[in-house]
Amino acid sequence: MSDGIRGGRPRLRGDSTLKPPANPEKIKKRVLFVCIGNACRSQMAEAFARAYGSDTLSAYSAGLSPAGILPPLTRQVLSEKNIPAEGQFPKGLGAFAGQPFEVVVNMSGERLPSALAATRLIEWIVRDPIGESESVYRAVAAQIEGLVMRLIIELRGT
């Protein structure tokens, strides 16, 4: 006569509770986008990075000489692409003093202060659209969107 399903065999040792797979959550890379006024280019890059790469990176932006406000065209071209920019406003580099970043993307065309702590510095040549037409803003937004997407893909691979 058998003793249940196991047929008298001894019970296997080990934890019988189910556990999630041992995949520690990826640590997001901190990325800072920098331009002159932190009103157009770096704001667009931050918005695209947050919208498309929030699983991979934490995006921030700053300017060498921050403007007082975001120009309406910056918000307009982002909203045309359904990219939210709520809560974004021009900030200086001082807002991030002493904070480490894995990547700093410089779109200012200027040399960045050496006190800016980054593992990697990337230079993007992007036209400053401030004071330009809507078509220039849209072209700049499209260029930045493509550059940000390439950066996200690269960071996902690391």
C-alpha positions as CSV (number, residue, x, y, z in Angstrom):
1,M,0.0,0.0,0.0
2,S,1.4,3.4,-0.9
3,D,1.6,6.4,1.5
4,G,0.0,9.1,-0.6
5,I,1.3,10.6,-3.8
6,R,5.0,10.3,-2.7
7,G,4.6,6.5,-2.3
8,G,6.5,6.6,1.0
9,R,9.5,8.4,-0.4
10,P,11.1,11.1,1.9
11,R,10.0,14.7,1.5
12,L,12.6,16.8,-0.5
13,R,14.3,19.4,1.5
14,G,14.2,23.1,0.6
15,D,12.0,26.1,0.9
16,S,8.6,25.5,-0.6
17,T,7.6,29.2,-0.9
18,L,7.8,30.9,-4.2
19,K,10.2,33.8,-4.6
20,P,10.6,36.4,-7.3
21,P,13.6,35.9,-9.6
22,A,16.9,37.2,-8.4
23,N,16.9,40.2,-10.8
24,P,18.0,43.3,-8.9
25,E,16.3,46.4,-10.2
26,K,18.5,48.2,-12.6
27,I,20.0,51.4,-11.2
28,K,19.0,54.3,-13.3
29,K,21.7,56.5,-14.8
30,R,21.7,60.2,-13.8
31,V,21.9,62.3,-16.9
32,L,22.2,66.1,-17.0
33,F,21.5,68.1,-20.1
34,V,23.1,71.5,-20.3
35,C,22.6,74.5,-22.6
36,I,23.0,78.3,-22.3
37,G,19.6,79.4,-20.9
38,N,18.0,76.1,-19.9
39,A,14.9,77.3,-21.7
40,C,14.9,75.4,-25.0
41,R,17.4,72.7,-25.9
42,S,18.2,71.2,-22.5
43,Q,14.6,71.4,-21.5
44,M,13.5,69.6,-24.6
45,A,16.2,66.9,-24.0
46,E,15.1,66.5,-20.4
47,A,11.4,66.1,-21.4
48,F,12.2,63.6,-24.2
49,A,14.4,61.6,-21.8
50,R,11.8,61.5,-19.1
51,A,9.1,60.4,-21.6
52,Y,11.1,57.8,-23.4
53,G,13.7,56.6,-21.0
54,S,12.4,56.8,-17.5
55,D,13.1,53.0,-17.1
56,T,16.8,53.6,-17.7
57,L,17.7,57.1,-16.6
58,S,16.8,60.0,-14.4
59,A,16.9,63.2,-16.5
60,Y,17.8,66.7,-15.3
61,S,18.6,70.0,-17.1
62,A,20.4,73.2,-16.3
63,G,21.8,76.2,-18.0
64,L,25.0,78.2,-17.8
65,S,23.0,81.4,-17.6
66,P,19.4,80.4,-16.9
67,A,16.6,82.3,-18.5
68,G,13.6,83.6,-16.5
69,I,11.0,81.4,-18.1
70,L,10.5,78.6,-20.7
71,P,9.5,80.2,-24.0
72,P,6.0,79.3,-25.1
73,L,7.4,77.7,-28.3
74,T,9.4,75.2,-26.2
75,R,6.3,74.0,-24.5
76,Q,4.3,74.2,-27.8
77,V,6.7,71.9,-29.8
78,L,6.8,69.4,-26.9
79,S,3.0,69.4,-26.6
80,E,2.7,68.8,-30.3
81,K,4.6,65.6,-29.7
82,N,2.5,64.7,-26.6
83,I,5.6,65.2,-24.4
84,P,4.7,66.6,-21.0
85,A,6.9,69.5,-19.6
86,E,4.9,70.2,-16.5
87,G,7.1,71.3,-13.6
88,Q,10.1,72.1,-15.8
89,F,11.7,75.5,-15.3
90,P,15.1,77.1,-16.1
91,K,17.8,76.2,-13.5
92,G,21.4,77.0,-13.2
93,L,24.2,74.5,-12.7
94,G,24.4,75.5,-9.1
95,A,21.2,73.6,-8.5
96,F,23.2,70.4,-9.0
97,A,26.4,71.4,-7.3
98,G,28.2,68.4,-5.9
99,Q,25.7,65.9,-7.3
100,P,27.2,63.1,-9.3
101,F,26.0,62.3,-12.9
102,E,26.9,59.3,-15.0
103,V,26.4,61.4,-18.2
104,V,26.5,65.1,-18.8
105,V,25.3,66.2,-22.3
106,N,26.6,69.6,-23.2
107,M,24.6,71.5,-25.9
108,S,25.9,74.9,-24.9
109,G,28.9,75.1,-27.2
110,E,30.8,76.4,-24.2
111,R,33.3,74.8,-21.8
112,L,31.5,73.5,-18.7
113,P,32.9,74.2,-15.2
114,S,35.3,71.5,-14.0
115,A,33.4,71.3,-10.7
116,L,30.6,69.5,-12.6
117,A,31.0,65.8,-11.5
118,A,30.3,63.4,-14.4
119,T,31.6,60.0,-15.4
120,R,31.1,60.8,-19.1
121,L,30.8,64.1,-21.0
122,I,29.0,64.2,-24.4
123,E,29.0,67.2,-26.7
124,W,26.0,67.6,-29.0
125,I,26.0,70.4,-31.6
126,V,22.4,71.6,-31.7
127,R,21.3,75.0,-33.0
128,D,19.9,77.4,-30.3
129,P,16.3,78.1,-31.4
130,I,15.7,81.0,-29.0
131,G,14.2,83.9,-31.0
132,E,13.7,81.8,-34.1
133,S,10.6,80.6,-36.0
134,E,8.3,77.7,-35.1
135,S,9.9,75.7,-37.9
136,V,13.3,76.1,-36.4
137,Y,12.0,75.0,-33.0
138,R,10.4,72.0,-34.6
139,A,13.6,71.1,-36.4
140,V,15.6,71.4,-33.2
141,A,13.1,69.4,-31.2
142,A,13.3,66.6,-33.9
143,Q,17.1,66.6,-33.8
144,I,17.2,66.5,-30.0
145,E,14.5,63.7,-29.9
146,G,16.7,61.6,-32.2
147,L,19.8,62.2,-30.1
148,V,18.0,61.4,-26.9
149,M,16.6,58.2,-28.3
150,R,20.1,57.1,-29.4
151,L,21.4,57.9,-25.9
152,I,18.6,55.9,-24.2
153,I,19.3,52.9,-26.5
154,E,23.0,53.1,-25.6
155,L,22.3,53.3,-21.9
156,R,19.9,50.4,-22.0
157,G,22.7,48.3,-23.4
158,T,25.1,49.1,-20.6
